[in-house]
């Protein structure tokens, strides 16, 4: 009986009404983004942060330390390609969790690699790729 309830809950369609892109990056997505940066030769911005990323049992860092993760997330999504990859992987994970409606939030950010316009275009392209 418990298994049936478990499966029922997993299979229920879900709505996500307030997900921030950079706050939704899974560990797997962050690792893929870091690999992408390394392959593209732009790992310099992320490697300094990345060793700090592991948060586990016994971790003594406080809340503001944990917000450092957002610096890592920003560094990992600083090009149109990595932003598109991050959006694609994140939307696919929500879909795999049974999410059929999502309000994914992100503030257009200008970096040394892209304009705010390119930021928006990258996210829109990822949405079209995943949702069609
Ligand atoms: Zn919010």
Backbone and ligand atoms as CSV (ligand in chain L), in Angstrom:
chain,resi,resn,atom,element,x,y,z
A,1,UNK,N,N,0.845,-1.211,0.000
A,1,UNK,CA,C,0.000,0.000,0.000
A,1,UNK,C,C,0.870,1.247,0.000
A,2,UNK,N,N,1.921,1.212,0.798
A,2,UNK,CA,C,2.803,2.373,0.859
A,2,UNK,C,C,3.477,2.636,-0.479
A,3,UNK,N,N,3.839,1.556,-1.184
A,3,UNK,CA,C,4.454,1.685,-2.501
A,3,UNK,C,C,3.500,2.352,-3.479
A,4,UNK,N,N,2.214,1.988,-3.395
A,4,UNK,CA,C,1.234,2.576,-4.303
A,4,UNK,C,C,1.107,4.081,-4.069
A,5,UNK,N,N,1.097,4.474,-2.802
A,5,UNK,CA,C,1.002,5.894,-2.474
A,5,UNK,C,C,2.253,6.622,-2.958
A,6,UNK,N,N,3.402,5.978,-2.763
A,6,UNK,CA,C,4.667,6.555,-3.207
A,6,UNK,C,C,4.642,6.779,-4.716
A,7,UNK,N,N,4.217,5.766,-5.446
A,7,UNK,CA,C,4.167,5.884,-6.898
A,7,UNK,C,C,3.127,6.926,-7.330
A,8,UNK,N,N,1.975,6.916,-6.641
A,8,UNK,CA,C,0.929,7.902,-6.940
A,8,UNK,C,C,1.488,9.325,-6.831
A,9,UNK,N,N,2.220,9.595,-5.752
A,9,UNK,CA,C,2.776,10.937,-5.545
A,9,UNK,C,C,3.806,11.279,-6.614
A,10,UNK,N,N,4.625,10.299,-6.964
A,10,UNK,CA,C,5.631,10.551,-8.020
A,10,UNK,C,C,4.977,10.861,-9.354
A,11,UNK,N,N,3.876,10.165,-9.634
A,11,UNK,CA,C,3.247,10.320,-10.947
A,11,UNK,C,C,2.288,11.498,-11.030
A,12,UNK,N,N,1.963,12.101,-9.898
A,12,UNK,CA,C,1.086,13.279,-9.924
A,12,UNK,C,C,1.719,14.381,-10.755
A,13,UNK,N,N,0.950,15.033,-11.632
A,13,UNK,CA,C,1.497,16.200,-12.322
A,13,UNK,C,C,1.761,17.314,-11.308
A,14,UNK,N,N,2.868,18.015,-11.473
A,14,UNK,CA,C,3.246,19.035,-10.501
A,14,UNK,C,C,3.392,20.407,-11.152
A,15,UNK,N,N,3.135,21.430,-10.336
A,15,UNK,CA,C,3.294,22.807,-10.771
A,15,UNK,C,C,4.425,23.446,-9.977
A,16,UNK,N,N,5.312,24.141,-10.660
A,16,UNK,CA,C,6.383,24.869,-9.971
A,16,UNK,C,C,6.156,26.349,-10.240
A,17,UNK,N,N,5.809,27.071,-9.187
A,17,UNK,CA,C,5.383,28.463,-9.373
A,17,UNK,C,C,6.466,29.487,-9.048
A,18,UNK,N,N,7.597,29.054,-8.523
A,18,UNK,CA,C,8.593,30.058,-8.145
A,18,UNK,C,C,9.985,29.433,-8.081
A,19,UNK,N,N,10.523,29.102,-9.230
A,19,UNK,CA,C,11.870,28.523,-9.271
A,19,UNK,C,C,12.833,29.531,-9.886
A,20,UNK,N,N,13.901,29.830,-9.168
A,20,UNK,CA,C,14.955,30.685,-9.722
A,20,UNK,C,C,15.963,29.793,-10.430
A,21,UNK,N,N,16.295,30.135,-11.670
A,21,UNK,CA,C,17.200,29.290,-12.445
A,21,UNK,C,C,18.491,29.002,-11.689
A,22,UNK,N,N,19.158,30.057,-11.233
A,22,UNK,CA,C,20.459,29.846,-10.593
A,22,UNK,C,C,20.356,29.152,-9.236
A,23,UNK,N,N,19.162,29.170,-8.654
A,23,UNK,CA,C,18.954,28.456,-7.404
A,23,UNK,C,C,18.472,27.030,-7.623
A,24,UNK,N,N,18.259,26.655,-8.875
A,24,UNK,CA,C,17.725,25.325,-9.193
A,24,UNK,C,C,18.761,24.412,-9.842
A,25,UNK,N,N,19.983,24.907,-9.991
A,25,UNK,CA,C,21.007,24.085,-10.648
A,25,UNK,C,C,21.383,22.915,-9.742
A,26,UNK,N,N,21.201,21.702,-10.238
A,26,UNK,CA,C,21.559,20.523,-9.451
A,26,UNK,C,C,23.078,20.362,-9.445
A,27,UNK,N,N,23.529,19.509,-8.552
A,27,UNK,CA,C,24.968,19.222,-8.502
A,27,UNK,C,C,25.442,18.674,-9.855
A,28,UNK,N,N,24.637,17.781,-10.430
A,28,UNK,CA,C,24.981,17.185,-11.731
A,28,UNK,C,C,25.081,18.262,-12.817
A,29,UNK,N,N,24.138,19.211,-12.810
A,29,UNK,CA,C,24.174,20.302,-13.795
A,29,UNK,C,C,25.411,21.163,-13.577
A,30,UNK,N,N,25.720,21.481,-12.314
A,30,UNK,CA,C,26.894,22.316,-12.044
A,30,UNK,C,C,28.180,21.626,-12.490
A,31,UNK,N,N,28.235,20.309,-12.298
A,31,UNK,CA,C,29.427,19.579,-12.734
A,31,UNK,C,C,29.540,19.590,-14.257
A,32,UNK,N,N,28.408,19.442,-14.938
A,32,UNK,CA,C,28.432,19.495,-16.418
A,32,UNK,C,C,28.849,20.878,-16.907
A,33,UNK,N,N,28.376,21.920,-16.225
A,33,UNK,CA,C,28.734,23.286,-16.610
A,33,UNK,C,C,30.221,23.534,-16.380
A,34,UNK,N,N,30.726,23.003,-15.284
A,34,UNK,CA,C,32.151,23.192,-15.011
A,34,UNK,C,C,32.992,22.497,-16.075
A,35,UNK,N,N,32.559,21.289,-16.462
A,35,UNK,CA,C,33.261,20.544,-17.519
A,35,UNK,C,C,33.226,21.335,-18.828
A,36,UNK,N,N,32.085,21.923,-19.134
A,36,UNK,CA,C,31.933,22.720,-20.350
A,36,UNK,C,C,32.903,23.902,-20.325
A,37,UNK,N,N,32.978,24.574,-19.177
A,37,UNK,CA,C,33.906,25.699,-19.039
A,37,UNK,C,C,35.348,25.249,-19.238
A,38,UNK,N,N,35.684,24.113,-18.628
A,38,UNK,CA,C,37.053,23.610,-18.724
A,38,UNK,C,C,37.388,23.287,-20.180
A,39,UNK,N,N,36.456,22.626,-20.875
A,39,UNK,CA,C,36.680,22.257,-22.275
A,39,UNK,C,C,36.811,23.487,-23.160
A,40,UNK,N,N,36.067,24.540,-22.828
A,40,UNK,CA,C,36.090,25.758,-23.636
A,40,UNK,C,C,37.240,26.683,-23.228
A,41,UNK,N,N,38.016,26.270,-22.226
A,41,UNK,CA,C,39.160,27.068,-21.799
A,41,UNK,C,C,38.806,28.303,-20.996
A,42,UNK,N,N,37.605,28.307,-20.389
A,42,UNK,CA,C,37.214,29.456,-19.565
A,42,UNK,C,C,37.001,29.014,-18.111
A,43,UNK,N,N,37.802,28.027,-17.704
A,43,UNK,CA,C,37.625,27.474,-16.358
A,43,UNK,C,C,38.174,28.394,-15.272
A,44,UNK,N,N,38.996,29.363,-15.671
A,44,UNK,CA,C,39.628,30.230,-14.678
A,44,UNK,C,C,38.639,30.901,-13.735
A,45,UNK,N,N,37.454,31.249,-14.259
A,45,UNK,CA,C,36.483,31.965,-13.431
A,45,UNK,C,C,35.799,31.058,-12.412
A,46,UNK,N,N,35.745,29.773,-12.712
A,46,UNK,CA,C,34.937,28.893,-11.877
A,46,UNK,C,C,35.757,28.030,-10.930
A,47,UNK,N,N,36.976,27.687,-11.312
A,47,UNK,CA,C,37.728,26.745,-10.489
A,47,UNK,C,C,37.997,27.275,-9.093
A,48,UNK,N,N,38.201,28.577,-9.002
A,48,UNK,CA,C,38.486,29.168,-7.697
A,48,UNK,C,C,37.329,28.942,-6.735
A,49,UNK,N,N,36.118,28.979,-7.253
A,49,UNK,CA,C,34.937,28.804,-6.407
A,49,UNK,C,C,34.622,27.344,-6.149
A,50,UNK,N,N,34.924,26.502,-7.125
A,50,UNK,CA,C,34.237,25.230,-7.178
A,50,UNK,C,C,34.569,24.302,-6.018
A,51,UNK,N,N,35.784,24.391,-5.499
A,51,UNK,CA,C,36.156,23.524,-4.384
A,51,UNK,C,C,35.315,23.841,-3.141
A,52,UNK,N,N,34.773,25.036,-3.098
A,52,UNK,CA,C,33.949,25.457,-1.954
A,52,UNK,C,C,32.528,24.924,-2.050
A,53,UNK,N,N,32.224,24.317,-3.202
A,53,UNK,CA,C,30.834,23.984,-3.508
A,53,UNK,C,C,30.264,22.882,-2.633
A,54,UNK,N,N,31.100,21.917,-2.244
A,54,UNK,CA,C,30.615,20.759,-1.490
A,54,UNK,C,C,30.016,21.181,-0.154
A,55,UNK,N,N,28.746,20.906,0.011
A,55,UNK,CA,C,28.097,21.162,1.292
A,55,UNK,C,C,27.522,19.840,1.775
A,56,UNK,N,N,27.998,19.353,2.897
A,56,UNK,CA,C,27.552,18.031,3.344
A,56,UNK,C,C,27.378,17.973,4.840
A,57,UNK,N,N,27.164,16.779,5.350
A,57,UNK,CA,C,26.977,16.579,6.785
A,57,UNK,C,C,28.194,17.093,7.536
A,58,UNK,N,N,27.974,17.783,8.647
A,58,UNK,CA,C,29.075,18.273,9.460
A,58,UNK,C,C,29.614,19.606,8.974
A,59,UNK,N,N,29.029,20.123,7.899
A,59,UNK,CA,C,29.481,21.405,7.375
A,59,UNK,C,C,29.162,22.502,8.387
A,60,UNK,N,N,30.140,23.343,8.652
A,60,UNK,CA,C,29.933,24.372,9.681
A,60,UNK,C,C,29.694,25.754,9.094
A,61,UNK,N,N,29.530,25.837,7.771
A,61,UNK,CA,C,29.345,27.155,7.177
A,61,UNK,C,C,27.972,27.735,7.518
A,62,UNK,N,N,27.904,29.042,7.564
A,62,UNK,CA,C,26.638,29.696,7.875
A,62,UNK,C,C,25.875,30.042,6.589
A,63,UNK,N,N,24.732,30.702,6.768
A,63,UNK,CA,C,23.864,30.965,5.620
A,63,UNK,C,C,24.544,31.831,4.572
A,64,UNK,N,N,25.278,32.865,5.030
A,64,UNK,CA,C,25.902,33.731,4.023
A,64,UNK,C,C,27.010,32.991,3.276
A,65,UNK,N,N,27.658,32.050,3.958
A,65,UNK,CA,C,28.633,31.216,3.244
A,65,UNK,C,C,27.928,30.409,2.155
A,66,UNK,N,N,26.743,29.900,2.517
A,66,UNK,CA,C,26.000,29.085,1.550
A,66,UNK,C,C,25.598,29.896,0.330
A,67,UNK,N,N,25.396,31.211,0.528
A,67,UNK,CA,C,25.033,32.054,-0.611
A,67,UNK,C,C,26.176,32.189,-1.609
A,68,UNK,N,N,27.375,31.776,-1.197
A,68,UNK,CA,C,28.497,31.740,-2.137
A,68,UNK,C,C,28.188,30.836,-3.324
A,69,UNK,N,N,27.310,29.873,-3.090
A,69,UNK,CA,C,26.939,28.959,-4.176
A,69,UNK,C,C,26.378,29.755,-5.360
A,70,UNK,N,N,25.706,30.872,-5.054
A,70,UNK,CA,C,25.147,31.675,-6.151
A,70,UNK,C,C,26.253,32.326,-6.975
A,71,UNK,N,N,27.356,32.680,-6.324
A,71,UNK,CA,C,28.497,33.198,-7.099
A,71,UNK,C,C,29.000,32.134,-8.062
A,72,UNK,N,N,29.019,30.898,-7.582
A,72,UNK,CA,C,29.459,29.799,-8.446
A,72,UNK,C,C,28.467,29.629,-9.596
A,73,UNK,N,N,27.183,29.618,-9.255
A,73,UNK,CA,C,26.152,29.452,-10.285
A,73,UNK,C,C,26.265,30.554,-11.331
A,74,UNK,N,N,26.486,31.790,-10.886
A,74,UNK,CA,C,26.628,32.900,-11.839
A,74,UNK,C,C,27.855,32.710,-12.710
A,75,UNK,N,N,28.963,32.303,-12.103
A,75,UNK,CA,C,30.190,32.111,-12.880
A,75,UNK,C,C,30.015,30.989,-13.899
A,76,UNK,N,N,29.213,29.984,-13.534
A,76,UNK,CA,C,29.022,28.838,-14.430
A,76,UNK,C,C,28.028,29.120,-15.548
A,77,UNK,N,N,27.306,30.232,-15.465
A,77,UNK,CA,C,26.320,30.560,-16.510
A,77,UNK,C,C,26.617,31.929,-17.097
A,78,UNK,N,N,27.871,32.176,-17.392
A,78,UNK,CA,C,28.277,33.514,-17.845
A,78,UNK,C,C,28.369,33.644,-19.363
A,79,UNK,N,N,28.132,32.560,-20.096
A,79,UNK,CA,C,28.134,32.637,-21.567
A,79,UNK,C,C,26.768,32.173,-22.074
A,80,UNK,N,N,26.386,32.570,-23.307
A,80,UNK,CA,C,25.103,32.100,-23.849
A,80,UNK,C,C,25.029,30.570,-23.876
A,81,UNK,N,N,26.143,29.913,-24.209
A,81,UNK,CA,C,26.148,28.446,-24.322
A,81,UNK,C,C,25.918,27.775,-22.970
A,82,UNK,N,N,26.612,28.247,-21.944
A,82,UNK,CA,C,26.458,27.610,-20.635
A,82,UNK,C,C,25.098,27.947,-20.009
A,83,UNK,N,N,24.598,29.140,-20.278
A,83,UNK,CA,C,23.277,29.511,-19.768
A,83,UNK,C,C,22.207,28.642,-20.418
A,84,UNK,N,N,22.365,28.413,-21.740
A,84,UNK,CA,C,21.412,27.568,-22.462
A,84,UNK,C,C,21.473,26.134,-21.926
A,85,UNK,N,N,22.681,25.650,-21.700
A,85,UNK,CA,C,22.848,24.290,-21.164
A,85,UNK,C,C,22.233,24.193,-19.768
A,86,UNK,N,N,22.481,25.181,-18.934
A,86,UNK,CA,C,21.940,25.177,-17.570
A,86,UNK,C,C,20.410,25.171,-17.600
A,87,UNK,N,N,19.835,25.985,-18.468
A,87,UNK,CA,C,18.371,26.063,-18.568
A,87,UNK,C,C,17.802,24.743,-19.073
A,88,UNK,N,N,18.434,24.181,-20.100
A,88,UNK,CA,C,17.973,22.913,-20.669
A,88,UNK,C,C,17.997,21.801,-19.629
A,89,UNK,N,N,19.121,21.637,-18.950
A,89,UNK,CA,C,19.256,20.549,-17.977
A,89,UNK,C,C,18.276,20.736,-16.820
A,90,UNK,N,N,18.102,21.982,-16.381
A,90,UNK,CA,C,17.197,22.255,-15.262
A,90,UNK,C,C,15.748,21.964,-15.647
A,91,UNK,N,N,15.332,22.402,-16.827
A,91,UNK,CA,C,13.953,22.134,-17.267
A,91,UNK,C,C,13.725,20.636,-17.438
A,92,UNK,N,N,14.727,19.932,-17.957
A,92,UNK,CA,C,14.592,18.475,-18.122
A,92,UNK,C,C,14.442,17.785,-16.766
A,93,UNK,N,N,15.164,18.269,-15.765
A,93,UNK,CA,C,15.033,17.678,-14.423
A,93,UNK,C,C,13.640,17.929,-13.844
A,94,UNK,N,N,13.105,19.128,-14.056
A,94,UNK,CA,C,11.746,19.402,-13.583
A,94,UNK,C,C,10.745,18.488,-14.294
A,95,UNK,N,N,10.939,18.292,-15.603
A,95,UNK,CA,C,10.051,17.406,-16.359
A,95,UNK,C,C,10.131,15.986,-15.822
A,96,UNK,N,N,11.345,15.519,-15.555
A,96,UNK,CA,C,11.520,14.154,-15.028
A,96,UNK,C,C,10.841,13.993,-13.673
A,97,UNK,N,N,10.720,15.092,-12.929
A,97,UNK,CA,C,10.029,15.048,-11.634
A,97,UNK,C,C,8.509,15.143,-11.787
A,98,UNK,N,N,8.020,15.181,-13.023
A,98,UNK,CA,C,6.581,15.233,-13.250
A,98,UNK,C,C,6.020,16.639,-13.282
A,99,UNK,N,N,6.883,17.615,-13.419
A,99,UNK,CA,C,6.441,19.005,-13.461
A,99,UNK,C,C,5.877,19.312,-14.855
A,100,UNK,N,N,4.611,19.736,-14.902
A,100,UNK,CA,C,3.981,20.017,-16.203
A,100,UNK,C,C,3.788,21.522,-16.412
A,101,UNK,N,N,4.091,22.317,-15.411
A,101,UNK,CA,C,3.986,23.780,-15.541
A,101,UNK,C,C,5.064,24.383,-14.657
A,102,UNK,N,N,5.820,25.325,-15.207
A,102,UNK,CA,C,6.877,25.936,-14.400
A,102,UNK,C,C,6.973,27.433,-14.684
A,103,UNK,N,N,7.139,28.194,-13.613
A,103,UNK,CA,C,7.494,29.602,-13.749
A,103,UNK,C,C,8.952,29.717,-13.320
A,104,UNK,N,N,9.818,29.705,-14.327
A,104,UNK,CA,C,11.261,29.737,-14.085
A,104,UNK,C,C,11.719,31.191,-14.149
A,105,UNK,N,N,12.367,31.626,-13.085
A,105,UNK,CA,C,12.755,33.033,-12.984
A,105,UNK,C,C,14.245,33.216,-13.195
A,106,UNK,N,N,14.602,34.349,-13.784
A,106,UNK,CA,C,16.009,34.703,-13.901
A,106,UNK,C,C,16.103,36.177,-14.266
A,107,UNK,N,N,17.060,36.853,-13.703
A,107,UNK,CA,C,17.261,38.267,-14.011
A,107,UNK,C,C,18.303,38.381,-15.111
A,108,UNK,N,N,17.946,39.017,-16.248
A,108,UNK,CA,C,18.927,39.184,-17.329
A,108,UNK,C,C,20.201,39.824,-16.788
A,109,UNK,N,N,21.318,39.215,-17.078
A,109,UNK,CA,C,22.592,39.627,-16.496
A,109,UNK,C,C,23.596,39.824,-17.629
A,110,UNK,N,N,24.236,40.981,-17.616
A,110,UNK,CA,C,25.290,41.231,-18.599
A,110,UNK,C,C,26.604,40.730,-18.015
A,111,UNK,N,N,27.359,39.962,-18.809
A,111,UNK,CA,C,28.669,39.486,-18.367
A,111,UNK,C,C,29.700,39.898,-19.413
A,112,UNK,N,N,30.952,39.546,-19.187
A,112,UNK,CA,C,31.973,39.880,-20.182
A,112,UNK,C,C,31.810,39.018,-21.438
A,113,UNK,N,N,30.923,38.011,-21.373
A,113,UNK,CA,C,30.723,37.112,-22.515
A,113,UNK,C,C,29.387,37.293,-23.217
A,114,UNK,N,N,28.448,38.050,-22.613
A,114,UNK,CA,C,27.138,38.212,-23.268
A,114,UNK,C,C,26.422,39.463,-22.771
A,115,UNK,N,N,25.514,39.930,-23.639
A,115,UNK,CA,C,24.665,41.070,-23.299
A,115,UNK,C,C,23.398,40.551,-22.614
A,116,UNK,N,N,22.609,41.483,-22.069
A,116,UNK,CA,C,21.326,41.083,-21.466
A,116,UNK,C,C,20.414,40.465,-22.518
A,117,UNK,N,N,20.474,40.999,-23.735
A,117,UNK,CA,C,19.653,40.470,-24.839
A,117,UNK,C,C,20.042,39.010,-25.129
A,118,UNK,N,N,21.340,38.744,-25.170
A,118,UNK,CA,C,21.812,37.374,-25.415
A,118,UNK,C,C,21.415,36.443,-24.267
A,119,UNK,N,N,21.403,37.006,-23.066
A,119,UNK,CA,C,20.979,36.237,-21.889
A,119,UNK,C,C,19.540,35.754,-22.070
A,120,UNK,N,N,18.668,36.690,-22.437
A,120,UNK,CA,C,17.255,36.345,-22.634
A,120,UNK,C,C,17.107,35.344,-23.784
A,121,UNK,N,N,17.783,35.616,-24.897
A,121,UNK,CA,C,17.685,34.729,-26.063
A,121,UNK,C,C,18.124,33.304,-25.713
A,122,UNK,N,N,19.186,33.173,-24.927
A,122,UNK,CA,C,19.693,31.844,-24.572
A,122,UNK,C,C,18.643,31.062,-23.790
A,123,UNK,N,N,17.979,31.729,-22.845
A,123,UNK,CA,C,16.955,31.050,-22.047
A,123,UNK,C,C,15.742,30.690,-22.907
A,124,UNK,N,N,15.333,31.613,-23.766
A,124,UNK,CA,C,14.186,31.341,-24.642
A,124,UNK,C,C,14.489,30.161,-25.568
A,125,UNK,N,N,15.703,30.136,-26.129
A,125,UNK,CA,C,16.075,29.022,-27.007
A,125,UNK,C,C,16.060,27.689,-26.259
A,126,UNK,N,N,16.551,27.679,-25.038
A,126,UNK,CA,C,16.548,26.443,-24.244
A,126,UNK,C,C,15.107,26.002,-23.972
A,127,UNK,N,N,14.226,26.959,-23.659
A,127,UNK,CA,C,12.826,26.623,-23.397
A,127,UNK,C,C,12.188,26.026,-24.639
A,128,UNK,N,N,12.453,26.609,-25.800
A,128,UNK,CA,C,11.870,26.092,-27.036
A,128,UNK,C,C,12.403,24.698,-27.322
A,129,UNK,N,N,13.670,24.468,-27.039
A,129,UNK,CA,C,14.291,23.166,-27.285
A,129,UNK,C,C,13.673,22.090,-26.380
A,130,UNK,N,N,13.479,22.410,-25.115
A,130,UNK,CA,C,13.002,21.404,-24.159
A,130,UNK,C,C,11.504,21.177,-24.280
A,131,UNK,N,N,10.755,22.233,-24.509
A,131,UNK,CA,C,9.297,22.141,-24.385
A,131,UNK,C,C,8.595,21.745,-25.675
A,132,UNK,N,N,9.320,21.697,-26.787
A,132,UNK,CA,C,8.659,21.315,-28.051
A,132,UNK,C,C,8.774,19.804,-28.264
L,1,ZN,ZN,ZN,12.015,34.568,-5.639
